[in-house]
Amino acid sequence: MNIVPRLRLGFLVLVLNSIVVYAADPPAPTAKPVLTQALPDLKGKEVTILTVEYPPGGASPSHRHNADTFVYVLEGAVVMQVAGGKEVTLTAGQTFYESPTDIHSVSRNASATQPAKFLVFFVKDQGAPATAPAK
């Protein structure tokens, strides 16, 4: 029995599996609504609060928010960037702001082994979606 063809086949399978894992999309975050409340002193506006959890290696595609967006990191570390701005790594207790005209070009967990969690506050038009794909 010649073992060389089996070794070559095993190596090929290992390489192909590595390519598939590398090319796969990063794990998606999970968002959980906490509160949506009309703001009577700001006619037609509401606040929406949610938690976002990124699994290890998790990321979001480029997007924008139809809202003033405030982020407060609860656990772990996240990397954030708006188009034209600097990439920043935020840890528990740190904050990030996005205006309604910003493109959120980078949003990902800073760790490949630990989850990250943050709280998001949107101030937006009542009933309008808070997030939209970047154009």
C-alpha positions as CSV (number, residue, x, y, z in Angstrom):
1,M,0.0,0.0,0.0
2,N,1.5,3.3,-1.1
3,I,0.9,6.1,1.6
4,V,2.1,9.0,-0.5
5,P,-1.2,9.5,-2.5
6,R,-3.1,9.4,0.8
7,L,-0.8,12.0,2.3
8,R,-1.3,14.2,-0.8
9,L,-5.0,13.8,-0.6
10,G,-5.0,14.6,3.1
11,F,-3.0,17.7,2.6
12,L,-5.3,18.8,-0.2
13,V,-8.3,18.3,2.0
14,L,-6.6,20.3,4.8
15,V,-5.8,23.2,2.4
16,L,-9.3,23.3,0.9
17,N,-10.9,23.3,4.4
18,S,-8.6,26.2,5.4
19,I,-9.7,28.2,2.4
20,V,-13.4,27.5,3.1
21,V,-13.0,28.6,6.7
22,Y,-11.0,31.7,5.7
23,A,-13.4,32.7,3.0
24,A,-16.5,32.3,5.2
25,D,-18.3,35.4,6.4
26,P,-17.5,36.4,10.0
27,P,-20.2,35.4,12.6
28,A,-23.0,37.9,12.7
29,P,-23.9,39.9,15.8
30,T,-27.1,39.4,17.8
31,A,-29.2,42.4,18.6
32,K,-31.8,42.4,21.4
33,P,-34.3,45.2,21.8
34,V,-34.5,46.8,25.3
35,L,-36.8,49.8,24.8
36,T,-38.4,52.1,22.3
37,Q,-39.9,55.3,23.7
38,A,-41.4,58.3,22.0
39,L,-39.8,61.6,23.0
40,P,-42.6,64.1,23.6
41,D,-40.3,67.1,23.9
42,L,-38.8,66.2,20.4
43,K,-41.9,65.9,18.2
44,G,-41.7,62.9,15.9
45,K,-38.6,61.5,17.5
46,E,-38.1,58.3,19.6
47,V,-35.2,56.6,21.3
48,T,-34.5,52.9,20.7
49,I,-32.2,51.0,23.0
50,L,-30.8,47.6,22.3
51,T,-27.9,45.3,23.2
52,V,-25.6,44.0,20.6
53,E,-23.4,40.9,21.1
54,Y,-20.6,39.9,18.8
55,P,-19.4,36.4,19.0
56,P,-15.6,35.8,18.9
57,G,-14.4,37.0,15.4
58,G,-17.9,38.5,14.8
59,A,-18.4,41.5,12.5
60,S,-21.1,43.6,10.7
61,P,-21.0,44.6,7.1
62,S,-20.7,48.3,6.3
63,H,-23.9,50.1,7.1
64,R,-25.4,53.4,8.2
65,H,-27.9,54.5,10.8
66,N,-30.9,56.8,10.2
67,A,-30.3,58.1,13.7
68,D,-27.9,59.8,16.1
69,T,-26.2,56.7,17.5
70,F,-24.5,56.3,20.9
71,V,-22.6,53.1,21.8
72,Y,-21.5,52.1,25.3
73,V,-19.3,49.0,25.5
74,L,-20.4,46.6,28.3
75,E,-18.0,43.6,27.9
76,G,-15.0,42.8,25.7
77,A,-13.6,45.0,23.1
78,V,-14.9,46.2,19.7
79,V,-13.3,48.0,16.7
80,M,-15.3,50.8,15.2
81,Q,-14.8,53.3,12.4
82,V,-16.9,55.7,10.4
83,A,-15.8,56.4,6.8
84,G,-13.1,59.1,6.8
85,G,-12.5,58.6,10.6
86,K,-9.9,56.8,12.5
87,E,-10.4,53.1,13.5
88,V,-10.7,52.9,17.3
89,T,-10.7,49.9,19.7
90,L,-13.2,50.4,22.5
91,T,-13.2,48.4,25.8
92,A,-15.8,48.2,28.6
93,G,-16.9,51.6,29.7
94,Q,-15.9,53.5,26.5
95,T,-18.3,55.1,24.1
96,F,-18.6,55.8,20.4
97,Y,-20.9,58.2,18.4
98,E,-22.2,58.2,14.9
99,S,-24.2,60.9,13.2
100,P,-27.1,60.1,10.8
101,T,-24.9,60.9,7.8
102,D,-22.0,58.6,8.8
103,I,-21.2,55.4,7.1
104,H,-20.3,52.8,9.7
105,S,-17.5,51.2,7.7
106,V,-15.9,49.0,10.5
107,S,-17.8,47.3,13.3
108,R,-16.3,44.1,14.7
109,N,-15.2,42.2,17.8
110,A,-11.6,42.9,18.5
111,S,-11.1,39.4,19.8
112,A,-11.1,36.0,17.9
113,T,-11.6,34.2,21.2
114,Q,-13.8,36.3,23.5
115,P,-17.3,37.7,22.9
116,A,-18.1,41.4,23.1
117,K,-21.3,43.2,24.1
118,F,-22.4,46.8,23.9
119,L,-25.5,49.0,24.5
120,V,-26.8,51.1,21.6
121,F,-29.0,54.2,21.9
122,F,-30.6,55.5,18.7
123,V,-32.4,58.9,18.6
124,K,-34.4,58.7,15.4
125,D,-37.7,59.5,13.6
126,Q,-40.6,57.6,15.1
127,G,-41.2,54.3,13.3
128,A,-38.2,54.6,11.0
129,P,-35.7,51.7,10.7
130,A,-32.5,52.5,12.6
131,T,-30.1,50.7,10.3
132,A,-29.7,50.6,6.5
133,P,-27.1,49.1,4.2
134,A,-24.3,51.5,3.2
135,K,-24.6,52.7,-0.4
